[in-house]
Amino acid sequence: MSDLLSRITIDPDICHGKPAIRHLRYPVESMLEYLVAGDTFEDLLVEFPDLERDDLRACLEFAAQSLRLKGGHLALK
């Protein structure tokens, strides 16, 4: 497991057990949605000052690893 992935935590008492950043209440899914919507790392770091650049990189790594493990492909129409 990469050092980045150690920043992603899963705790049933935080964010309903969804993967989150460092036991904070920032779900990985939400951070990815911000990035997809066009926000930059810099935008998110200003908006959420308790986050670090490596937290956002960890979200991207988590998504990539999740896709590798799942082995399936998203059906695009």
N, CA, C and O atoms as a Maestro MAE file, in Angstrom:
{
 s_m_m2io_version
 :::
 2.0.0
}

f_m_ct {
 s_m_title
 :::
 protein
 m_atom[308] {
  # First column is atom index #
  i_m_mmod_type
  r_m_x_coord
  r_m_y_coord
  r_m_z_coord
  i_m_residue_number
  s_m_chain_name
  s_m_pdb_residue_name
  s_m_pdb_atom_name
  i_m_atomic_number
  :::
  1 25 0.858 -1.178 0.000 1 A "MET " " N  " 7
  2 3 0.000 0.000 0.000 1 A "MET " " CA " 6
  3 2 0.899 1.235 0.000 1 A "MET " " C  " 6
  4 15 1.858 1.326 0.766 1 A "MET " " O  " 8
  5 25 0.573 2.158 -0.855 2 A "SER " " N  " 7
  6 3 1.395 3.362 -0.937 2 A "SER " " CA " 6
  7 2 1.187 4.247 0.290 2 A "SER " " C  " 6
  8 15 0.177 4.144 0.986 2 A "SER " " O  " 8
  9 25 2.159 5.112 0.537 3 A "ASP " " N  " 7
  10 3 2.032 6.056 1.645 3 A "ASP " " CA " 6
  11 2 0.803 6.935 1.473 3 A "ASP " " C  " 6
  12 15 0.155 7.313 2.449 3 A "ASP " " O  " 8
  13 25 0.490 7.257 0.221 4 A "LEU " " N  " 7
  14 3 -0.689 8.087 -0.024 4 A "LEU " " CA " 6
  15 2 -1.958 7.394 0.476 4 A "LEU " " C  " 6
  16 15 -2.812 8.030 1.095 4 A "LEU " " O  " 8
  17 25 -2.078 6.113 0.212 5 A "LEU " " N  " 7
  18 3 -3.303 5.415 0.602 5 A "LEU " " CA " 6
  19 2 -3.485 5.340 2.108 5 A "LEU " " C  " 6
  20 15 -4.603 5.133 2.579 5 A "LEU " " O  " 8
  21 25 -2.425 5.502 2.867 6 A "SER " " N  " 7
  22 3 -2.574 5.496 4.329 6 A "SER " " CA " 6
  23 2 -3.351 6.726 4.809 6 A "SER " " C  " 6
  24 15 -3.813 6.761 5.950 6 A "SER " " O  " 8
  25 25 -3.495 7.718 3.953 7 A "ARG " " N  " 7
  26 3 -4.279 8.912 4.284 7 A "ARG " " CA " 6
  27 2 -5.785 8.675 4.164 7 A "ARG " " C  " 6
  28 15 -6.584 9.465 4.666 7 A "ARG " " O  " 8
  29 25 -6.163 7.600 3.507 8 A "ILE " " N  " 7
  30 3 -7.579 7.284 3.323 8 A "ILE " " CA " 6
  31 2 -7.993 6.309 4.413 8 A "ILE " " C  " 6
  32 15 -7.384 5.253 4.586 8 A "ILE " " O  " 8
  33 25 -9.029 6.676 5.140 9 A "THR " " N  " 7
  34 3 -9.490 5.857 6.266 9 A "THR " " CA " 6
  35 2 -10.950 5.476 6.075 9 A "THR " " C  " 6
  36 15 -11.725 6.182 5.430 9 A "THR " " O  " 8
  37 25 -11.294 4.347 6.654 10 A "ILE " " N  " 7
  38 3 -12.684 3.883 6.634 10 A "ILE " " CA " 6
  39 2 -13.065 3.588 8.074 10 A "ILE " " C  " 6
  40 15 -12.501 2.706 8.721 10 A "ILE " " O  " 8
  41 25 -14.027 4.340 8.554 11 A "ASP " " N  " 7
  42 3 -14.469 4.238 9.945 11 A "ASP " " CA " 6
  43 2 -15.994 4.303 9.931 11 A "ASP " " C  " 6
  44 15 -16.561 5.269 9.421 11 A "ASP " " O  " 8
  45 25 -16.663 3.300 10.479 12 A "PRO " " N  " 7
  46 3 -18.130 3.297 10.451 12 A "PRO " " CA " 6
  47 2 -18.760 4.508 11.138 12 A "PRO " " C  " 6
  48 15 -19.924 4.824 10.890 12 A "PRO " " O  " 8
  49 25 -17.999 5.185 11.999 13 A "ASP " " N  " 7
  50 3 -18.535 6.348 12.706 13 A "ASP " " CA " 6
  51 2 -18.279 7.670 11.967 13 A "ASP " " C  " 6
  52 15 -18.711 8.730 12.420 13 A "ASP " " O  " 8
  53 25 -17.584 7.601 10.842 14 A "ILE " " N  " 7
  54 3 -17.280 8.815 10.081 14 A "ILE " " CA " 6
  55 2 -17.773 8.629 8.656 14 A "ILE " " C  " 6
  56 15 -17.386 7.678 7.978 14 A "ILE " " O  " 8
  57 25 -18.619 9.532 8.209 15 A "CYS " " N  " 7
  58 3 -19.154 9.516 6.834 15 A "CYS " " CA " 6
  59 2 -19.834 8.185 6.500 15 A "CYS " " C  " 6
  60 15 -19.732 7.690 5.377 15 A "CYS " " O  " 8
  61 25 -20.519 7.620 7.476 16 A "HIS " " N  " 7
  62 3 -21.267 6.367 7.285 16 A "HIS " " CA " 6
  63 2 -20.385 5.246 6.764 16 A "HIS " " C  " 6
  64 15 -20.856 4.370 6.038 16 A "HIS " " O  " 8
  65 25 -19.111 5.266 7.128 17 A "GLY " " N  " 7
  66 3 -18.198 4.204 6.721 17 A "GLY " " CA " 6
  67 2 -17.629 4.344 5.328 17 A "GLY " " C  " 6
  68 15 -16.907 3.464 4.859 17 A "GLY " " O  " 8
  69 25 -17.947 5.446 4.657 18 A "LYS " " N  " 7
  70 3 -17.366 5.669 3.329 18 A "LYS " " CA " 6
  71 2 -15.906 6.081 3.485 18 A "LYS " " C  " 6
  72 15 -15.536 6.668 4.502 18 A "LYS " " O  " 8
  73 25 -15.080 5.784 2.497 19 A "PRO " " N  " 7
  74 3 -13.678 6.211 2.566 19 A "PRO " " CA " 6
  75 2 -13.586 7.731 2.721 19 A "PRO " " C  " 6
  76 15 -14.235 8.485 1.995 19 A "PRO " " O  " 8
  77 25 -12.770 8.162 3.679 20 A "ALA " " N  " 7
  78 3 -12.615 9.580 3.981 20 A "ALA " " CA " 6
  79 2 -11.132 9.893 4.145 20 A "ALA " " C  " 6
  80 15 -10.293 8.993 4.199 20 A "ALA " " O  " 8
  81 25 -10.832 11.159 4.223 21 A "ILE " " N  " 7
  82 3 -9.454 11.614 4.350 21 A "ILE " " CA " 6
  83 2 -9.085 11.736 5.828 21 A "ILE " " C  " 6
  84 15 -9.720 12.480 6.575 21 A "ILE " " O  " 8
  85 25 -8.059 11.003 6.238 22 A "ARG " " N  " 7
  86 3 -7.442 11.097 7.579 22 A "ARG " " CA " 6
  87 2 -8.440 11.197 8.737 22 A "ARG " " C  " 6
  88 15 -8.256 12.020 9.633 22 A "ARG " " O  " 8
  89 25 -9.447 10.408 8.732 23 A "HIS " " N  " 7
  90 3 -10.475 10.407 9.797 23 A "HIS " " CA " 6
  91 2 -11.204 11.748 9.897 23 A "HIS " " C  " 6
  92 15 -11.899 12.004 10.879 23 A "HIS " " O  " 8
  93 25 -11.048 12.593 8.895 24 A "LEU " " N  " 7
  94 3 -11.800 13.844 8.852 24 A "LEU " " CA " 6
  95 2 -13.120 13.552 8.140 24 A "LEU " " C  " 6
  96 15 -13.309 12.469 7.586 24 A "LEU " " O  " 8
  97 25 -13.991 14.484 8.159 25 A "ARG " " N  " 7
  98 3 -15.292 14.262 7.527 25 A "ARG " " CA " 6
  99 2 -15.306 14.767 6.088 25 A "ARG " " C  " 6
  100 15 -16.207 15.495 5.672 25 A "ARG " " O  " 8
  101 25 -14.285 14.363 5.344 26 A "TYR " " N  " 7
  102 3 -14.182 14.686 3.921 26 A "TYR " " CA " 6
  103 2 -14.169 13.381 3.142 26 A "TYR " " C  " 6
  104 15 -13.122 12.743 3.021 26 A "TYR " " O  " 8
  105 25 -15.334 12.969 2.605 27 A "PRO " " N  " 7
  106 3 -15.360 11.725 1.843 27 A "PRO " " CA " 6
  107 2 -14.527 11.838 0.560 27 A "PRO " " C  " 6
  108 15 -14.517 12.875 -0.104 27 A "PRO " " O  " 8
  109 25 -13.843 10.764 0.236 28 A "VAL " " N  " 7
  110 3 -13.075 10.703 -1.000 28 A "VAL " " CA " 6
  111 2 -13.988 11.024 -2.182 28 A "VAL " " C  " 6
  112 15 -13.612 11.782 -3.076 28 A "VAL " " O  " 8
  113 25 -15.169 10.454 -2.180 29 A "GLU " " N  " 7
  114 3 -16.130 10.657 -3.265 29 A "GLU " " CA " 6
  115 2 -16.406 12.142 -3.500 29 A "GLU " " C  " 6
  116 15 -16.448 12.592 -4.645 29 A "GLU " " O  " 8
  117 25 -16.590 12.894 -2.432 30 A "SER " " N  " 7
  118 3 -16.873 14.331 -2.567 30 A "SER " " CA " 6
  119 2 -15.693 15.078 -3.163 30 A "SER " " C  " 6
  120 15 -15.874 15.952 -4.011 30 A "SER " " O  " 8
  121 25 -14.490 14.742 -2.727 31 A "MET " " N  " 7
  122 3 -13.308 15.421 -3.264 31 A "MET " " CA " 6
  123 2 -13.151 15.124 -4.753 31 A "MET " " C  " 6
  124 15 -12.789 16.006 -5.531 31 A "MET " " O  " 8
  125 25 -13.424 13.881 -5.146 32 A "LEU " " N  " 7
  126 3 -13.350 13.532 -6.563 32 A "LEU " " CA " 6
  127 2 -14.407 14.281 -7.366 32 A "LEU " " C  " 6
  128 15 -14.148 14.708 -8.491 32 A "LEU " " O  " 8
  129 25 -15.593 14.439 -6.793 33 A "GLU " " N  " 7
  130 3 -16.651 15.189 -7.480 33 A "GLU " " CA " 6
  131 2 -16.263 16.647 -7.678 33 A "GLU " " C  " 6
  132 15 -16.533 17.221 -8.733 33 A "GLU " " O  " 8
  133 25 -15.632 17.253 -6.676 34 A "TYR " " N  " 7
  134 3 -15.150 18.628 -6.839 34 A "TYR " " CA " 6
  135 2 -14.146 18.714 -7.983 34 A "TYR " " C  " 6
  136 15 -14.207 19.626 -8.808 34 A "TYR " " O  " 8
  137 25 -13.220 17.756 -8.025 35 A "LEU " " N  " 7
  138 3 -12.194 17.779 -9.067 35 A "LEU " " CA " 6
  139 2 -12.805 17.580 -10.450 35 A "LEU " " C  " 6
  140 15 -12.411 18.253 -11.403 35 A "LEU " " O  " 8
  141 25 -13.752 16.673 -10.567 36 A "VAL " " N  " 7
  142 3 -14.422 16.433 -11.846 36 A "VAL " " CA " 6
  143 2 -15.186 17.677 -12.294 36 A "VAL " " C  " 6
  144 15 -15.277 17.961 -13.488 36 A "VAL " " O  " 8
  145 25 -15.725 18.404 -11.343 37 A "ALA " " N  " 7
  146 3 -16.490 19.623 -11.661 37 A "ALA " " CA " 6
  147 2 -15.592 20.778 -12.100 37 A "ALA " " C  " 6
  148 15 -16.078 21.819 -12.543 37 A "ALA " " O  " 8
  149 25 -14.280 20.585 -11.972 38 A "GLY " " N  " 7
  150 3 -13.370 21.621 -12.454 38 A "GLY " " CA " 6
  151 2 -12.583 22.345 -11.388 38 A "GLY " " C  " 6
  152 15 -11.729 23.173 -11.704 38 A "GLY " " O  " 8
  153 25 -12.854 22.049 -10.131 39 A "ASP " " N  " 7
  154 3 -12.053 22.671 -9.076 39 A "ASP " " CA " 6
  155 2 -10.622 22.143 -9.157 39 A "ASP " " C  " 6
  156 15 -10.404 20.978 -9.489 39 A "ASP " " O  " 8
  157 25 -9.674 22.981 -8.859 40 A "THR " " N  " 7
  158 3 -8.277 22.575 -8.845 40 A "THR " " CA " 6
  159 2 -7.876 22.182 -7.424 40 A "THR " " C  " 6
  160 15 -8.607 22.431 -6.465 40 A "THR " " O  " 8
  161 25 -6.705 21.565 -7.310 41 A "PHE " " N  " 7
  162 3 -6.179 21.283 -5.979 41 A "PHE " " CA " 6
  163 2 -6.105 22.577 -5.179 41 A "PHE " " C  " 6
  164 15 -6.475 22.609 -4.005 41 A "PHE " " O  " 8
  165 25 -5.632 23.633 -5.811 42 A "GLU " " N  " 7
  166 3 -5.482 24.920 -5.113 42 A "GLU " " CA " 6
  167 2 -6.834 25.425 -4.615 42 A "GLU " " C  " 6
  168 15 -6.930 25.926 -3.495 42 A "GLU " " O  " 8
  169 25 -7.887 25.298 -5.440 43 A "ASP " " N  " 7
  170 3 -9.237 25.703 -5.020 43 A "ASP " " CA " 6
  171 2 -9.651 24.957 -3.758 43 A "ASP " " C  " 6
  172 15 -10.153 25.551 -2.804 43 A "ASP " " O  " 8
  173 25 -9.435 23.652 -3.770 44 A "LEU " " N  " 7
  174 3 -9.872 22.833 -2.632 44 A "LEU " " CA " 6
  175 2 -9.043 23.100 -1.388 44 A "LEU " " C  " 6
  176 15 -9.566 23.067 -0.274 44 A "LEU " " O  " 8
  177 25 -7.767 23.360 -1.566 45 A "LEU " " N  " 7
  178 3 -6.916 23.647 -0.404 45 A "LEU " " CA " 6
  179 2 -7.273 24.983 0.243 45 A "LEU " " C  " 6
  180 15 -7.106 25.155 1.451 45 A "LEU " " O  " 8
  181 25 -7.758 25.915 -0.550 46 A "VAL " " N  " 7
  182 3 -8.232 27.191 0.013 46 A "VAL " " CA " 6
  183 2 -9.582 26.982 0.709 46 A "VAL " " C  " 6
  184 15 -9.810 27.489 1.807 46 A "VAL " " O  " 8
  185 25 -10.457 26.237 0.062 47 A "GLU " " N  " 7
  186 3 -11.803 25.997 0.608 47 A "GLU " " CA " 6
  187 2 -11.768 25.144 1.884 47 A "GLU " " C  " 6
  188 15 -12.566 25.356 2.797 47 A "GLU " " O  " 8
  189 25 -10.854 24.193 1.939 48 A "PHE " " N  " 7
  190 3 -10.747 23.269 3.066 48 A "PHE " " CA " 6
  191 2 -9.317 23.337 3.618 48 A "PHE " " C  " 6
  192 15 -8.497 22.476 3.296 48 A "PHE " " O  " 8
  193 25 -9.008 24.335 4.433 49 A "PRO " " N  " 7
  194 3 -7.627 24.582 4.856 49 A "PRO " " CA " 6
  195 2 -6.990 23.465 5.687 49 A "PRO " " C  " 6
  196 15 -5.768 23.437 5.833 49 A "PRO " " O  " 8
  197 25 -7.779 22.558 6.226 50 A "ASP " " N  " 7
  198 3 -7.175 21.465 6.991 50 A "ASP " " CA " 6
  199 2 -6.739 20.294 6.095 50 A "ASP " " C  " 6
  200 15 -6.183 19.311 6.584 50 A "ASP " " O  " 8
  201 25 -6.993 20.404 4.786 51 A "LEU " " N  " 7
  202 3 -6.513 19.395 3.851 51 A "LEU " " CA " 6
  203 2 -5.121 19.754 3.353 51 A "LEU " " C  " 6
  204 15 -4.709 20.914 3.373 51 A "LEU " " O  " 8
  205 25 -4.415 18.733 2.910 52 A "GLU " " N  " 7
  206 3 -3.079 18.900 2.347 52 A "GLU " " CA " 6
  207 2 -3.093 18.367 0.916 52 A "GLU " " C  " 6
  208 15 -3.940 17.549 0.557 52 A "GLU " " O  " 8
  209 25 -2.157 18.834 0.114 53 A "ARG " " N  " 7
  210 3 -2.063 18.394 -1.288 53 A "ARG " " CA " 6
  211 2 -2.014 16.857 -1.382 53 A "ARG " " C  " 6
  212 15 -2.658 16.271 -2.251 53 A "ARG " " O  " 8
  213 25 -1.272 16.226 -0.513 54 A "ASP " " N  " 7
  214 3 -1.188 14.764 -0.552 54 A "ASP " " CA " 6
  215 2 -2.521 14.090 -0.224 54 A "ASP " " C  " 6
  216 15 -2.745 12.953 -0.640 54 A "ASP " " O  " 8
  217 25 -3.399 14.752 0.500 55 A "ASP " " N  " 7
  218 3 -4.739 14.199 0.746 55 A "ASP " " CA " 6
  219 2 -5.498 14.068 -0.573 55 A "ASP " " C  " 6
  220 15 -6.162 13.062 -0.823 55 A "ASP " " O  " 8
  221 25 -5.391 15.086 -1.402 56 A "LEU " " N  " 7
  222 3 -6.090 15.066 -2.688 56 A "LEU " " CA " 6
  223 2 -5.443 14.061 -3.641 56 A "LEU " " C  " 6
  224 15 -6.132 13.370 -4.390 56 A "LEU " " O  " 8
  225 25 -4.136 13.991 -3.605 57 A "ARG " " N  " 7
  226 3 -3.440 12.980 -4.410 57 A "ARG " " CA " 6
  227 2 -3.857 11.582 -3.949 57 A "ARG " " C  " 6
  228 15 -3.997 10.672 -4.766 57 A "ARG " " O  " 8
  229 25 -4.054 11.414 -2.650 58 A "ALA " " N  " 7
  230 3 -4.489 10.130 -2.104 58 A "ALA " " CA " 6
  231 2 -5.872 9.747 -2.628 58 A "ALA " " C  " 6
  232 15 -6.135 8.574 -2.894 58 A "ALA " " O  " 8
  233 25 -6.740 10.722 -2.774 59 A "CYS " " N  " 7
  234 3 -8.077 10.450 -3.328 59 A "CYS " " CA " 6
  235 2 -7.964 9.910 -4.747 59 A "CYS " " C  " 6
  236 15 -8.651 8.955 -5.109 59 A "CYS " " O  " 8
  237 25 -7.104 10.515 -5.544 60 A "LEU " " N  " 7
  238 3 -6.913 10.047 -6.919 60 A "LEU " " CA " 6
  239 2 -6.302 8.648 -6.937 60 A "LEU " " C  " 6
  240 15 -6.712 7.801 -7.731 60 A "LEU " " O  " 8
  241 25 -5.335 8.406 -6.073 61 A "GLU " " N  " 7
  242 3 -4.713 7.083 -5.996 61 A "GLU " " CA " 6
  243 2 -5.724 6.040 -5.541 61 A "GLU " " C  " 6
  244 15 -5.737 4.920 -6.052 61 A "GLU " " O  " 8
  245 25 -6.568 6.401 -4.585 62 A "PHE " " N  " 7
  246 3 -7.601 5.483 -4.096 62 A "PHE " " CA " 6
  247 2 -8.550 5.106 -5.230 62 A "PHE " " C  " 6
  248 15 -8.902 3.937 -5.389 62 A "PHE " " O  " 8
  249 25 -8.961 6.092 -6.011 63 A "ALA " " N  " 7
  250 3 -9.857 5.825 -7.135 63 A "ALA " " CA " 6
  251 2 -9.187 4.913 -8.154 63 A "ALA " " C  " 6
  252 15 -9.810 3.976 -8.655 63 A "ALA " " O  " 8
  253 25 -7.928 5.179 -8.461 64 A "ALA " " N  " 7
  254 3 -7.206 4.355 -9.429 64 A "ALA " " CA " 6
  255 2 -7.077 2.918 -8.922 64 A "ALA " " C  " 6
  256 15 -7.320 1.972 -9.671 64 A "ALA " " O  " 8
  257 25 -6.699 2.757 -7.669 65 A "GLN " " N  " 7
  258 3 -6.553 1.414 -7.099 65 A "GLN " " CA " 6
  259 2 -7.896 0.683 -7.053 65 A "GLN " " C  " 6
  260 15 -7.960 -0.521 -7.299 65 A "GLN " " O  " 8
  261 25 -8.955 1.408 -6.741 66 A "SER " " N  " 7
  262 3 -10.286 0.798 -6.691 66 A "SER " " CA " 6
  263 2 -10.678 0.252 -8.056 66 A "SER " " C  " 6
  264 15 -11.244 -0.837 -8.155 66 A "SER " " O  " 8
  265 25 -10.381 1.001 -9.101 67 A "LEU " " N  " 7
  266 3 -10.693 0.531 -10.454 67 A "LEU " " CA " 6
  267 2 -9.849 -0.682 -10.829 67 A "LEU " " C  " 6
  268 15 -10.342 -1.612 -11.468 67 A "LEU " " O  " 8
  269 25 -8.595 -0.673 -10.438 68 A "ARG " " N  " 7
  270 3 -7.724 -1.821 -10.722 68 A "ARG " " CA " 6
  271 2 -8.242 -3.078 -10.025 68 A "ARG " " C  " 6
  272 15 -8.272 -4.156 -10.619 68 A "ARG " " O  " 8
  273 25 -8.645 -2.936 -8.779 69 A "LEU " " N  " 7
  274 3 -9.115 -4.084 -8.015 69 A "LEU " " CA " 6
  275 2 -10.442 -4.627 -8.531 69 A "LEU " " C  " 6
  276 15 -10.672 -5.836 -8.565 69 A "LEU " " O  " 8
  277 25 -11.305 -3.703 -8.928 70 A "LYS " " N  " 7
  278 3 -12.626 -4.121 -9.392 70 A "LYS " " CA " 6
  279 2 -12.516 -4.887 -10.711 70 A "LYS " " C  " 6
  280 15 -13.234 -5.861 -10.937 70 A "LYS " " O  " 8
  281 25 -11.611 -4.436 -11.573 71 A "GLY " " N  " 7
  282 3 -11.369 -5.158 -12.817 71 A "GLY " " CA " 6
  283 2 -12.449 -4.981 -13.861 71 A "GLY " " C  " 6
  284 15 -12.287 -5.453 -14.986 71 A "GLY " " O  " 8
  285 25 -13.529 -4.328 -13.534 72 A "GLY " " N  " 7
  286 3 -14.587 -4.092 -14.507 72 A "GLY " " CA " 6
  287 2 -14.421 -2.759 -15.187 72 A "GLY " " C  " 6
  288 15 -13.565 -1.957 -14.813 72 A "GLY " " O  " 8
  289 25 -15.225 -2.532 -16.168 73 A "HIS " " N  " 7
  290 3 -15.161 -1.269 -16.897 73 A "HIS " " CA " 6
  291 2 -16.519 -0.607 -16.858 73 A "HIS " " C  " 6
  292 15 -17.555 -1.268 -16.926 73 A "HIS " " O  " 8
  293 25 -16.498 0.694 -16.749 74 A "LEU " " N  " 7
  294 3 -17.723 1.476 -16.765 74 A "LEU " " CA " 6
  295 2 -18.290 1.464 -18.171 74 A "LEU " " C  " 6
  296 15 -17.584 1.770 -19.133 74 A "LEU " " O  " 8
  297 25 -19.538 1.118 -18.294 75 A "ALA " " N  " 7
  298 3 -20.177 1.120 -19.609 75 A "ALA " " CA " 6
  299 2 -20.615 2.530 -19.952 75 A "ALA " " C  " 6
  300 15 -21.497 3.091 -19.302 75 A "ALA " " O  " 8
  301 25 -20.005 3.091 -20.962 76 A "LEU " " N  " 7
  302 3 -20.362 4.435 -21.399 76 A "LEU " " CA " 6
  303 2 -21.327 4.341 -22.565 76 A "LEU " " C  " 6
  304 15 -21.151 3.528 -23.472 76 A "LEU " " O  " 8
  305 25 -22.335 5.173 -22.528 77 A "LYS " " N  " 7
  306 3 -23.338 5.148 -23.611 77 A "LYS " " CA " 6
  307 2 -23.134 6.316 -24.527 77 A "LYS " " C  " 6
  308 15 -23.873 6.476 -25.498 77 A "LYS " " O  " 8
  :::
 }
 m_bond[307] {
  # First column is bond index #
  i_m_from
  i_m_to
  i_m_order
  :::
  1 1 2 1
  2 2 3 1
  3 3 4 2
  4 3 5 1
  5 5 6 1
  6 6 7 1
  7 7 8 2
  8 7 9 1
  9 9 10 1
  10 10 11 1
  11 11 12 2
  12 11 13 1
  13 13 14 1
  14 14 15 1
  15 15 16 2
  16 15 17 1
  17 17 18 1
  18 18 19 1
  19 19 20 2
  20 19 21 1
  21 21 22 1
  22 22 23 1
  23 23 24 2
  24 23 25 1
  25 25 26 1
  26 26 27 1
  27 27 28 2
  28 27 29 1
  29 29 30 1
  30 30 31 1
  31 31 32 2
  32 31 33 1
  33 33 34 1
  34 34 35 1
  35 35 36 2
  36 35 37 1
  37 37 38 1
  38 38 39 1
  39 39 40 2
  40 39 41 1
  41 41 42 1
  42 42 43 1
  43 43 44 2
  44 43 45 1
  45 45 46 1
  46 46 47 1
  47 47 48 2
  48 47 49 1
  49 49 50 1
  50 50 51 1
  51 51 52 2
  52 51 53 1
  53 53 54 1
  54 54 55 1
  55 55 56 2
  56 55 57 1
  57 57 58 1
  58 58 59 1
  59 59 60 2
  60 59 61 1
  61 61 62 1
  62 62 63 1
  63 63 64 2
  64 63 65 1
  65 65 66 1
  66 66 67 1
  67 67 68 2
  68 67 69 1
  69 69 70 1
  70 70 71 1
  71 71 72 2
  72 71 73 1
  73 73 74 1
  74 74 75 1
  75 75 76 2
  76 75 77 1
  77 77 78 1
  78 78 79 1
  79 79 80 2
  80 79 81 1
  81 81 82 1
  82 82 83 1
  83 83 84 2
  84 83 85 1
  85 85 86 1
  86 86 87 1
  87 87 88 2
  88 87 89 1
  89 89 90 1
  90 90 91 1
  91 91 92 2
  92 91 93 1
  93 93 94 1
  94 94 95 1
  95 95 96 2
  96 95 97 1
  97 97 98 1
  98 98 99 1
  99 99 100 2
  100 99 101 1
  101 101 102 1
  102 102 103 1
  103 103 104 2
  104 103 105 1
  105 105 106 1
  106 106 107 1
  107 107 108 2
  108 107 109 1
  109 109 110 1
  110 110 111 1
  111 111 112 2
  112 111 113 1
  113 113 114 1
  114 114 115 1
  115 115 116 2
  116 115 117 1
  117 117 118 1
  118 118 119 1
  119 119 120 2
  120 119 121 1
  121 121 122 1
  122 122 123 1
  123 123 124 2
  124 123 125 1
  125 125 126 1
  126 126 127 1
  127 127 128 2
  128 127 129 1
  129 129 130 1
  130 130 131 1
  131 131 132 2
  132 131 133 1
  133 133 134 1
  134 134 135 1
  135 135 136 2
  136 135 137 1
  137 137 138 1
  138 138 139 1
  139 139 140 2
  140 139 141 1
  141 141 142 1
  142 142 143 1
  143 143 144 2
  144 143 145 1
  145 145 146 1
  146 146 147 1
  147 147 148 2
  148 147 149 1
  149 149 150 1
  150 150 151 1
  151 151 152 2
  152 151 153 1
  153 153 154 1
  154 154 155 1
  155 155 156 2
  156 155 157 1
  157 157 158 1
  158 158 159 1
  159 159 160 2
  160 159 161 1
  161 161 162 1
  162 162 163 1
  163 163 164 2
  164 163 165 1
  165 165 166 1
  166 166 167 1
  167 167 168 2
  168 167 169 1
  169 169 170 1
  170 170 171 1
  171 171 172 2
  172 171 173 1
  173 173 174 1
  174 174 175 1
  175 175 176 2
  176 175 177 1
  177 177 178 1
  178 178 179 1
  179 179 180 2
  180 179 181 1
  181 181 182 1
  182 182 183 1
  183 183 184 2
  184 183 185 1
  185 185 186 1
  186 186 187 1
  187 187 188 2
  188 187 189 1
  189 189 190 1
  190 190 191 1
  191 191 192 2
  192 191 193 1
  193 193 194 1
  194 194 195 1
  195 195 196 2
  196 195 197 1
  197 197 198 1
  198 198 199 1
  199 199 200 2
  200 199 201 1
  201 201 202 1
  202 202 203 1
  203 203 204 2
  204 203 205 1
  205 205 206 1
  206 206 207 1
  207 207 208 2
  208 207 209 1
  209 209 210 1
  210 210 211 1
  211 211 212 2
  212 211 213 1
  213 213 214 1
  214 214 215 1
  215 215 216 2
  216 215 217 1
  217 217 218 1
  218 218 219 1
  219 219 220 2
  220 219 221 1
  221 221 222 1
  222 222 223 1
  223 223 224 2
  224 223 225 1
  225 225 226 1
  226 226 227 1
  227 227 228 2
  228 227 229 1
  229 229 230 1
  230 230 231 1
  231 231 232 2
  232 231 233 1
  233 233 234 1
  234 234 235 1
  235 235 236 2
  236 235 237 1
  237 237 238 1
  238 238 239 1
  239 239 240 2
  240 239 241 1
  241 241 242 1
  242 242 243 1
  243 243 244 2
  244 243 245 1
  245 245 246 1
  246 246 247 1
  247 247 248 2
  248 247 249 1
  249 249 250 1
  250 250 251 1
  251 251 252 2
  252 251 253 1
  253 253 254 1
  254 254 255 1
  255 255 256 2
  256 255 257 1
  257 257 258 1
  258 258 259 1
  259 259 260 2
  260 259 261 1
  261 261 262 1
  262 262 263 1
  263 263 264 2
  264 263 265 1
  265 265 266 1
  266 266 267 1
  267 267 268 2
  268 267 269 1
  269 269 270 1
  270 270 271 1
  271 271 272 2
  272 271 273 1
  273 273 274 1
  274 274 275 1
  275 275 276 2
  276 275 277 1
  277 277 278 1
  278 278 279 1
  279 279 280 2
  280 279 281 1
  281 281 282 1
  282 282 283 1
  283 283 284 2
  284 283 285 1
  285 285 286 1
  286 286 287 1
  287 287 288 2
  288 287 289 1
  289 289 290 1
  290 290 291 1
  291 291 292 2
  292 291 293 1
  293 293 294 1
  294 294 295 1
  295 295 296 2
  296 295 297 1
  297 297 298 1
  298 298 299 1
  299 299 300 2
  300 299 301 1
  301 301 302 1
  302 302 303 1
  303 303 304 2
  304 303 305 1
  305 305 306 1
  306 306 307 1
  307 307 308 2
  :::
 }
}
